[in-house]
């Protein structure tokens, strides 16, 4: 795929992911943080760097899209 097409795909994914709650992003990223670090799911969500989580999910969706496409 061309660089231009990849950029369009990434922008579309980013728009979708940025609309999601941090909790939903972490769930899609296989639960986010490892068990035992926090006492509750809300605490995990609260301690998460949202920007990092968004970037990680964009990358995950982009890579999985290639393997499925």
Secondary structure, DSSP 8 states (H G I E B T S, - for coil): --HHHHHHHHHHHHHHHHTS-HHHHHHHTTTSS-TTSSSSHHHHHHHS-HHHHHHHHHHHHHHHHHHH-
